[in-house]
Amino acid sequence: MNIVLYAGDRKYYSVLEPLANELSKTNFNYFFYFTKSTQLLFPSVHEHKNMFDYNGQTSTDEEYISETLGVILPFKPDVLLVARERWQPEQSIINEFKHKWNCKIGCIEVSSHLSNNIENRLEMLSRYNFPQNQIDYFFEHSEWAKQRRIDCLDESFRDKIIVVGNTRSFKSNNIESLKEKYKIDSNKQQILFWGVINTTRKIAFEALEILRNKTKDTHQIFYKCYPGEPFNERFQKEFNPFPIEGVEVIYDENDIYGMAEICDTHIAAASSVFNFAFVNNKKIINLDSVCQASDKMNDIDVYIQETNNGVEDSARFWMNVWKLNNIEDFKKLVDLKRIDIFKKTNTEYINCVRENTIDFDWDCNFLNTPKKDYSTLIKYFDEYNFNENASKKIINFLLNGYNN
């Protein structure tokens, strides 16, 4: 079997690189085309910034040219694996590989789908559309996440979602260089604050500013900006310089793996970024205790009022995406009866988060609260407790699962 993997930035590389490593131990031929750039790069445009890893024999009977990747493949591909499907260049790559070589297409999920909201519903609907509807399988982290995606779509997706756990590598081998780069002070504690770009972003910044004021002499705070956040026209003015003095921004996606290990405390909304704390056994502070994103992002009025606090909390934005004529059409697309289901499952998940992590509070008492045991919570994120066998499960499925 001949397998091509493609990763257009550092985040997607971290998802696919463990899979490529596992493939190197098998008899499969694979070609891994990737970049480690923080910003997404188009392969045919930024060819000089891409790298490849290859294992197998090169076909000599024919040239297999991928126009979307801008390379000559060493073989006729049977399988294409990506970790991103809703945007270019992956859409064109998916379409080319399906039509030119009739490949099986697999999408490795980057983030666990843990809670649902209106935005999730509108994003997930794209999986019905061309060319995303050509994807044969989605490799998911947990049964909980699988069901949440089905709740956004319908039962027809159940057999396309294969639960394997999380393939992503969260570890770093450059801790000492990062300590020097970020001037880590051994006399202080380090806090990692994960940014958000949804409708609760202003509240998150208020929390960050209060935290900085209370910890100037005792802690170093590092802000991990959301991918693309510093380059978004809505947020660019808040970077260079960052508006909260004394907070260091982590711009380079390559640095987050080591900084997640260096920082003692992680503060984040209840999302897949918790994974970095899980694997490094760090204290987790739940930012949703003050942001309450789940409630706000299931309020249809938030979208209609066009507050523009976040990137996609806008009816106008989605009406343009889906070519809708009016608000009533927007409401029909959302399918408002789903929101009750979303709220019910979100409540179960958030309750478990609050039981297993520490709530953010405006007095910052959480700083002196001992780390909680979050073993019960991990099941929502990874069905197999980060046992590092997800890549093996995917390979086994590629070998045996198509006819099951």
C-alpha positions as CSV (number, residue, x, y, z in Angstrom):
1,M,0.0,0.0,0.0
2,N,1.3,3.5,-1.0
3,I,0.5,6.3,1.4
4,V,0.9,10.1,1.0
5,L,0.7,12.3,4.1
6,Y,0.5,16.1,3.8
7,A,1.0,18.8,6.6
8,G,0.9,22.5,5.7
9,D,2.1,23.9,9.0
10,R,3.7,23.0,12.4
11,K,0.4,22.0,14.1
12,Y,-0.6,19.5,11.4
13,Y,3.0,18.2,11.2
14,S,2.7,17.3,14.9
15,V,-0.4,15.3,14.2
16,L,1.0,13.4,11.2
17,E,4.7,13.0,12.1
18,P,4.1,10.2,14.7
19,L,2.1,8.4,12.0
20,A,5.0,8.7,9.5
21,N,7.3,7.4,12.2
22,E,5.1,4.4,12.7
23,L,4.8,3.8,9.0
24,S,8.6,3.7,8.7
25,K,8.5,0.5,10.8
26,T,6.2,-1.2,8.3
27,N,6.3,-2.5,4.8
28,F,4.1,0.3,3.5
29,N,5.5,2.8,1.1
30,Y,4.9,6.3,2.3
31,F,5.7,9.9,1.2
32,F,5.3,12.6,3.9
33,Y,5.3,16.1,2.5
34,F,5.4,18.8,5.3
35,T,6.6,22.1,6.6
36,K,7.3,23.1,10.2
37,S,6.2,26.7,9.6
38,T,3.9,28.3,12.2
39,Q,2.0,29.9,9.4
40,L,0.1,27.8,6.8
41,L,2.0,27.5,3.6
42,F,0.7,26.4,0.2
43,P,2.9,23.6,-1.1
44,S,3.0,24.6,-4.8
45,V,3.8,28.2,-3.9
46,H,6.3,27.7,-1.1
47,E,8.0,24.6,-2.4
48,H,11.4,25.7,-1.1
49,K,10.0,25.7,2.5
50,N,8.7,22.2,2.4
51,M,10.5,19.0,3.3
52,F,9.7,15.3,2.8
53,D,10.3,12.0,4.4
54,Y,10.1,8.9,2.2
55,N,10.2,5.2,2.7
56,G,9.8,2.6,0.0
57,Q,10.7,1.9,-3.6
58,T,10.3,4.4,-6.4
59,S,8.0,3.5,-9.3
60,T,9.9,3.4,-12.6
61,D,7.0,2.7,-15.0
62,E,5.3,6.1,-14.9
63,E,5.6,9.6,-13.5
64,Y,3.0,10.5,-10.8
65,I,2.8,14.2,-10.8
66,S,0.8,16.0,-8.1
67,E,0.0,19.5,-9.3
68,T,-1.5,20.5,-6.0
69,L,1.6,19.5,-4.1
70,G,3.9,20.6,-6.8
71,V,6.0,17.4,-6.7
72,I,6.5,14.2,-8.5
73,L,5.4,11.4,-6.2
74,P,7.6,8.3,-6.0
75,F,4.7,6.0,-6.6
76,K,1.0,5.8,-7.5
77,P,-0.8,6.7,-4.2
78,D,-3.5,4.4,-2.7
79,V,-4.2,6.5,0.4
80,L,-4.0,10.3,1.2
81,L,-3.8,11.3,4.9
82,V,-4.4,15.0,5.9
83,A,-5.2,16.7,9.2
84,R,-7.2,19.6,7.8
85,E,-10.1,19.6,5.3
86,R,-12.3,22.7,5.3
87,W,-9.9,25.1,3.6
88,Q,-7.3,25.3,0.8
89,P,-4.9,23.9,-0.1
90,E,-6.2,20.6,1.4
91,Q,-9.5,20.9,-0.5
92,S,-7.7,20.9,-3.9
93,I,-5.3,18.2,-2.8
94,I,-8.2,15.9,-1.7
95,N,-10.0,16.5,-5.0
96,E,-6.9,15.8,-7.1
97,F,-5.9,12.5,-5.2
98,K,-9.5,11.2,-5.3
99,H,-10.1,11.9,-9.0
100,K,-6.6,11.3,-10.5
101,W,-5.8,8.2,-8.5
102,N,-9.0,7.1,-6.8
103,C,-7.3,7.3,-3.4
104,K,-8.9,6.5,-0.1
105,I,-8.9,9.8,1.8
106,G,-8.4,9.9,5.6
107,C,-8.5,13.0,7.8
108,I,-6.7,12.8,11.2
109,E,-8.6,15.0,13.6
110,V,-6.4,17.6,15.3
111,S,-8.7,18.6,18.1
112,S,-11.2,16.6,20.1
113,H,-14.7,17.7,19.6
114,L,-15.7,18.0,23.2
115,S,-18.7,20.4,23.3
116,N,-21.1,21.7,20.7
117,N,-22.3,25.1,19.7
118,I,-23.8,27.0,16.8
119,E,-20.4,27.6,15.2
120,N,-19.5,23.9,15.4
121,R,-22.7,23.0,13.6
122,L,-22.0,25.5,10.8
123,E,-18.4,24.3,10.5
124,M,-19.2,20.6,10.5
125,L,-21.9,21.1,7.8
126,S,-19.0,21.6,5.3
127,R,-18.4,17.9,5.5
128,Y,-21.5,17.4,3.3
129,N,-19.9,19.6,0.7
130,F,-17.6,19.0,-2.2
131,P,-14.7,18.3,-2.0
132,Q,-14.8,17.4,1.7
133,N,-17.5,14.8,1.0
134,Q,-14.9,12.8,-0.8
135,I,-13.2,12.0,2.6
136,D,-13.7,8.3,3.4
137,Y,-12.7,8.3,7.0
138,F,-12.1,10.6,10.0
139,F,-9.8,9.3,12.7
140,E,-11.2,10.6,16.0
141,H,-9.8,10.8,19.6
142,S,-12.7,9.4,21.7
143,E,-16.2,8.0,21.6
144,W,-17.4,11.1,23.3
145,A,-16.0,13.3,20.6
146,K,-17.3,11.0,17.9
147,Q,-20.9,11.3,19.2
148,R,-20.6,15.1,19.4
149,R,-19.7,15.3,15.7
150,I,-22.6,13.1,14.9
151,D,-24.9,15.4,16.9
152,C,-23.8,18.2,14.6
153,L,-24.5,16.2,11.5
154,D,-26.4,12.9,11.4
155,E,-26.1,9.2,11.8
156,S,-24.8,8.7,8.3
157,F,-21.4,9.8,9.6
158,R,-21.1,7.1,12.3
159,D,-19.3,4.5,10.1
160,K,-17.0,7.1,8.7
161,I,-15.6,8.1,12.2
162,I,-13.0,5.7,13.5
163,V,-11.9,6.2,17.2
164,V,-8.2,5.6,17.5
165,G,-7.1,8.1,20.2
166,N,-4.8,11.1,19.6
167,T,-1.8,10.7,17.3
168,R,-0.3,14.1,18.2
169,S,3.1,14.3,19.7
170,F,3.2,16.8,22.6
171,K,6.8,16.3,23.8
172,S,9.8,18.6,23.2
173,N,13.6,18.1,23.0
174,N,14.6,21.7,23.2
175,I,13.7,22.7,26.8
176,E,17.1,24.3,27.6
177,S,17.2,26.5,24.5
178,L,13.6,27.6,25.2
179,K,14.5,28.5,28.8
180,E,17.2,30.8,27.4
181,K,15.0,32.2,24.6
182,Y,12.2,33.1,27.0
183,K,14.5,34.1,29.9
184,I,12.9,31.7,32.3
185,D,13.5,32.9,35.9
186,S,14.1,29.9,38.2
187,N,13.0,32.1,41.2
188,K,9.5,32.5,39.7
189,Q,6.7,30.2,38.7
190,Q,5.6,30.1,35.0
191,I,2.0,30.3,33.7
192,L,0.8,29.4,30.3
193,F,-2.3,31.2,29.2
194,W,-4.0,29.9,26.1
195,G,-5.7,32.5,23.9
196,V,-9.2,32.2,22.5
197,I,-10.7,33.9,19.4
198,N,-14.4,33.2,20.0
199,T,-17.0,35.6,21.4
200,T,-15.5,35.4,24.9
201,R,-12.1,36.8,23.9
202,K,-12.6,40.2,25.7
203,I,-13.4,38.4,29.0
204,A,-10.3,36.2,28.6
205,F,-8.1,39.3,28.1
206,E,-9.7,40.9,31.2
207,A,-8.8,37.7,33.1
208,L,-5.2,37.8,31.8
209,E,-4.7,41.5,32.8
210,I,-6.0,40.9,36.3
211,L,-3.7,37.8,36.6
212,R,-0.7,39.9,35.5
213,N,-1.4,42.6,38.0
214,K,-1.6,40.1,40.9
215,T,1.5,38.2,39.9
216,K,4.1,40.8,38.8
217,D,6.7,39.8,41.4
218,T,6.0,36.1,41.6
219,H,5.2,34.6,38.2
220,Q,6.1,34.8,34.5
221,I,3.1,34.7,32.2
222,F,3.3,33.4,28.6
223,Y,0.4,33.9,26.2
224,K,0.0,31.3,23.5
225,C,-1.8,33.1,20.7
226,Y,-4.4,31.1,18.7
227,P,-2.9,30.0,15.4
228,G,-3.3,33.0,13.0
229,E,-4.5,35.3,15.7
230,P,-1.6,37.9,15.4
231,F,-2.2,38.1,11.6
232,N,-6.0,38.4,11.7
233,E,-6.9,42.0,10.7
234,R,-9.3,42.2,13.6
235,F,-6.6,41.4,16.2
236,Q,-3.4,42.7,14.6
237,K,-3.4,45.9,16.6
238,E,-3.1,43.9,19.8
239,F,0.3,42.5,18.9
240,N,3.7,44.1,18.6
241,P,3.4,45.4,21.2
242,F,1.1,43.2,23.2
243,P,-1.3,45.4,25.2
244,I,-0.7,43.7,28.6
245,E,2.7,44.7,29.8
246,G,4.8,41.9,31.3
247,V,3.1,39.1,29.3
248,E,5.3,37.3,26.8
249,V,3.6,36.1,23.6
250,I,4.5,32.7,22.2
251,Y,4.3,33.3,18.4
252,D,6.2,30.3,17.2
253,E,4.1,27.1,17.1
254,N,7.3,25.1,17.4
255,D,7.9,26.5,20.9
256,I,4.6,25.6,22.5
257,Y,5.6,21.9,23.1
258,G,8.5,22.8,25.3
259,M,6.8,25.8,26.9
260,A,3.9,23.6,27.9
261,E,6.4,21.4,29.8
262,I,8.2,24.4,31.4
263,C,5.1,26.2,32.7
264,D,3.8,24.9,36.0
265,T,0.2,26.1,35.5
266,H,-2.0,26.1,32.3
267,I,-5.0,28.4,32.1
268,A,-7.4,27.7,29.2
269,A,-10.9,27.3,28.1
270,A,-12.1,23.7,28.3
271,S,-10.8,22.5,25.0
272,S,-8.1,20.3,23.4
273,V,-5.3,22.5,24.6
274,F,-5.9,20.7,27.9
275,N,-4.0,17.8,26.3
276,F,-0.7,19.7,26.7
277,A,-1.3,19.8,30.5
278,F,-2.5,16.2,30.7
279,V,0.7,14.7,29.1
280,N,3.0,17.0,31.1
281,N,1.0,16.5,34.4
282,K,0.4,20.2,34.9
283,K,-2.1,22.2,37.0
284,I,-5.1,23.1,34.9
285,I,-7.2,26.3,35.5
286,N,-10.5,26.3,33.8
287,L,-11.1,29.7,32.1
288,D,-14.7,28.8,31.2
289,S,-15.7,29.5,34.8
290,V,-15.6,33.2,33.9
291,C,-15.9,33.0,30.1
292,Q,-18.9,30.6,29.9
293,A,-18.2,30.1,26.2
294,S,-20.6,27.2,25.9
295,D,-23.6,29.3,26.9
296,K,-22.7,32.4,24.8
297,M,-21.9,30.4,21.7
298,N,-25.3,28.6,21.8
299,D,-27.1,31.9,22.0
300,I,-28.5,32.7,18.5
301,D,-28.8,36.4,19.5
302,V,-25.0,36.6,19.9
303,Y,-24.7,35.8,16.2
304,I,-27.5,38.1,15.1
305,Q,-26.3,41.1,17.1
306,E,-23.0,41.1,15.3
307,T,-20.9,42.0,18.3
308,N,-17.8,40.8,16.5
309,N,-16.0,39.9,19.7
310,G,-14.7,36.7,18.0
311,V,-13.9,35.6,14.5
312,E,-17.0,33.7,13.6
313,D,-19.7,34.8,16.1
314,S,-21.5,36.5,13.3
315,A,-24.7,35.6,11.4
316,R,-23.5,37.8,8.5
317,F,-20.3,35.9,8.2
318,W,-22.0,32.5,8.0
319,M,-24.8,33.8,5.7
320,N,-22.0,34.9,3.3
321,V,-20.3,31.5,3.6
322,W,-23.5,29.6,2.9
323,K,-25.0,32.1,0.5
324,L,-28.1,32.7,2.6
325,N,-30.6,35.5,2.0
326,N,-32.0,36.3,5.5
327,I,-31.9,35.5,9.2
328,E,-34.7,33.0,8.9
329,D,-32.6,31.0,6.5
330,F,-29.7,31.2,8.9
331,K,-31.8,29.9,11.7
332,K,-33.0,27.0,9.5
333,L,-29.4,26.1,8.7
334,V,-28.4,26.1,12.3
335,D,-31.5,23.9,13.1
336,L,-32.3,25.5,16.4
337,K,-33.8,22.3,17.9
338,R,-30.3,20.9,18.0
339,I,-29.3,23.5,20.6
340,D,-31.1,21.7,23.4
341,I,-29.1,18.6,22.6
342,F,-25.9,20.7,22.6
343,K,-26.7,22.2,26.0
344,K,-27.5,18.9,27.6
345,T,-24.2,17.2,26.5
346,N,-22.2,20.4,27.2
347,T,-23.5,20.5,30.7
348,E,-22.3,16.9,31.3
349,Y,-18.8,17.7,29.9
350,I,-18.4,21.1,31.7
351,N,-19.5,19.6,35.0
352,C,-16.7,17.0,34.6
353,V,-14.3,19.8,33.8
354,R,-15.2,21.7,36.9
355,E,-14.9,18.6,39.1
356,N,-11.4,17.7,37.7
357,T,-9.8,21.1,37.2
358,I,-9.6,24.4,39.2
359,D,-11.9,27.2,38.3
360,F,-10.5,30.6,37.4
361,D,-11.6,33.2,40.0
362,W,-11.1,37.0,39.8
363,D,-9.2,37.1,43.1
364,C,-6.8,34.5,41.7
365,N,-7.1,32.2,44.7
366,F,-6.5,29.4,42.2
367,L,-2.8,30.2,42.3
368,N,-2.5,28.6,45.7
369,T,-4.9,25.7,45.1
370,P,-3.3,22.3,44.7
371,K,-3.5,20.5,41.4
372,K,-6.5,18.2,41.0
373,D,-6.5,14.6,39.8
374,Y,-8.0,14.9,36.3
375,S,-7.9,11.2,35.3
376,T,-11.7,11.0,35.0
377,L,-11.7,13.9,32.6
378,I,-9.1,12.4,30.2
379,K,-11.6,9.9,28.9
380,Y,-13.5,12.7,27.1
381,F,-10.3,13.7,25.3
382,D,-8.6,10.4,24.5
383,E,-10.3,7.0,24.5
384,Y,-7.0,5.3,25.3
385,N,-5.4,7.6,27.8
386,F,-2.7,8.9,25.5
387,N,-1.1,5.4,25.3
388,E,0.6,6.5,22.0
389,N,-1.0,3.7,20.0
390,A,-3.2,5.8,17.8
391,S,-0.9,5.7,14.9
392,K,-0.7,1.9,15.1
393,K,-4.5,1.7,15.2
394,I,-4.7,3.9,12.0
395,I,-2.2,1.7,10.2
396,N,-4.1,-1.4,11.2
397,F,-7.3,0.1,9.9
398,L,-5.6,1.0,6.6
399,L,-4.5,-2.6,6.3
400,N,-7.6,-4.4,7.4
401,G,-10.5,-2.0,7.9
402,Y,-11.7,-0.9,4.5
403,N,-13.8,-4.0,4.0
404,N,-15.1,-4.3,7.6
